[in-house]
Amino acid sequence: MAKAKKQNTELTPKSNIFLIGEGLTERCYFQHIKRKYGIKNLQIKPRFFQNSKSSIDGLGKKINDLLNHIGKNDDEYKIICVFDADVANKDSKIKQKFNELKQKYKKNKNIIICDSLPSIEFWFLIHFEKTNKFFTTKSIEKELKKHIPNYDKTETFLENPYWVNDLCSNNKLYEAINYSKTLKQETTSSYTNIHKAFSLLEIKNKEN
């Protein structure tokens, strides 16, 4: 018991929301969002992300490790898990693990699963287009470049905040949040649950 208490004191006092994700795109996007909106209680660390395309097992381990660190029954802390669902469409075994992971934490109020099909790029796209068309990983990036011509999943591009500032301008962020809530979660059309993260972060009433 004393050991668990010591572990909790190591956490940033004002950071009770933790972000777990697949890689650089997710980490940079939410870091820009955190800075732009002055979100104090969101903790984003490189170790919460994987350096390459994540495995479902890898994400599950990160969730479990963080739960063990903060305390599984501590409702004060929340974990946002952001990942792409396209890998589950390519392999039946991975799809089974994907469904098992979502089912495992379905009723856990500490875990907020924010998956997107095919990828987080669909979340970016609906800031510009209101569509639920089925996209592949390749086609979604091609479509997104119609609106962000130089979009690139490189560190040089992603770490520059201007592209996120553009996503948030002219009320586009709030419109994307509201639109994503209307999308049905099906494998025959694209969807995103990123809006669940923003609901938790409570930035909807802040100005762009």
N, C-alpha and C positions, 0 to 999 in steps of 0.2 A: 504493500500500500504506500509506504514511504517513498519507494523508488518511483512509482507512478506519479506521485505528487511532484517529485523532483523533475521528471521529464516534462511535465506540463509547464513548469516555471521557465523552461528553456524556450518556449514558444514566445513569439512577439506578442506582448500583452493585448494590443489592439487588433491583432490579426486572428480572427476566428474562422475565416473562410480560406480554404486551401484549394489550389487549382492543380489538377493532375491532367496531363495531356500527352499527345503522341510525340510532338517535336517542336521545331523552331517556329513554325507558322502559328500554332496555337499560343505558344509562350509569348511571342512578340505582339500578337494581336491584343491579348489581354493585358500585357504590360502597358501598351499604348492607351488602352481603355482606362486602366487604373490611374495613370498619370493625368489623362485628359479630364476625368471626372473627379479626381481627388479622392479615390476610394481608399480609405485607411485600413479597412479590416480584411483586405484580400492579400493573401500571401502567395507569391509566385517565386519559385526557386528552380534553377536548372535541374536539380536532382529529382524534381517531381516529374520531369519529362524524359522521354527516351530520345536518343540521338538519331534513330532511324525509324522506319515504319514499325509501329508497335505491334506486338502480339497481344491477343486477348489475355493470355496467361500473364504477360508482363504487366498489363494494366491492373489485372486482378491482384497481383502481388503488391503493386504500389498502393492500391486502396487498402489492402489488409495491413501493410506495414504502417501506413499513416494512422489507421484506426487503432492499431496497437500503441502507437506513440501518443495519441491524444486521449485515448480512452474510448472504448467501444460504446459505452453508455453515457457519454458526455454530450448532451444535446446542445451545449454551447457552441460546439464546433461543427462546421459543415465542410464537406468535400465535394467540389465540382469536378466531374470527370468528363473531359472533352475528347472525343475520338471519332474517327471516320468509320463508317459502317460498310464501305465498299469491299473490304477484305472478306466479309462474311458472305458476300454474294459469289465469291470465287471458289469457295471450298466448303463442302458440306460439314466437315469436322469443325472448321473454324466457325461456321454459322451456328452450330450447336453450342459451342463454347460462348459465343456472343450472346445467344439467347439465355443461356444459363447465368451469365454474368448479370444481365439486365434483370432476370427473374430473382436472383439472389438478393439484390438490393432494391427491388421494386417497392417494398414497404418500409425501407430504412430511411428515416427522415434526415439522417446525417449525410446520405449520399445522393447527389443530384447527377443523374446520367444525362449527358448532353451529346448524343450521337447525331451525326449528319450523314445522309446518303446522297451522293457518294462520298462527300468530304466537306470539310468546313468551307471550302470555296463556294458551295451552294448557299451557305449562310451569307457570304459576301455578295453573291449574285442577287439575292432577293432584296438587297438594298436598292437595286436598279430595276429589276424585273419581277413582276408578280407572276411566277410560274411554278408549276409542280412537275414539269416535264422530266422524264427520266434521263439523267446524264450519267455518262461514264466518267472516270477520273480524268481522262484525257479531254473529253468534250466539255466538261464543266470549266476547265481552265481556259479553253479556247473561247467559250462564251463570255467568261468573265473579262477577258482581254478586250472585248468590245467596249467595255466601260472603264477598265483600268489597263490601257494598252501596254504598259511596261511591267505588268504584274509578273513577279518572278519569285519562286520559292528559295531565294538565296538570302544569306545573312545581310548582304549589302542593301537589298531592297526592303526586306521585312523589318529591319531595325530603324528605318526612316519612318517617322510617324505621319508623314503627309498623306499616305494612302488610307490610313485609319481616320484621319481628320476628314477626308473626303467622304468616307462611308458614313460618318456621323453628321455631315452637313445637311442643311435643308430638311431636317426632320426625318432623314432616311433611316436612321437607326430605329426610331420609335415605330415607323411604318413597318420595318422588317420584323421587329418584335411582334407586333400585332398580327402581321400576315402569317408568320411561322406558326402561330397558335392555331390557325385554321387548317393547316396541312395534315392530312391523314398519314399515319406512319405505315407505309406499305413498301414492299420491295419492287413494285411495278412503277413507282413514281418517286421523285426525289423529295426529301423532307429534311428538317433540322429541328433539333430540340435546344438549340443555343439560347432561345428565349428564356428557358428555365434558369439559366445562370444570371441573366439580367433581372429576373424577378427576385432572385435572392439578393443581388447586389443593390437593389432598390435605387436605381439612378434614373428611373423613368421621368421624374419630374424636374430633373436638372436640365438647364439650357445647354444647347450645343456650343 
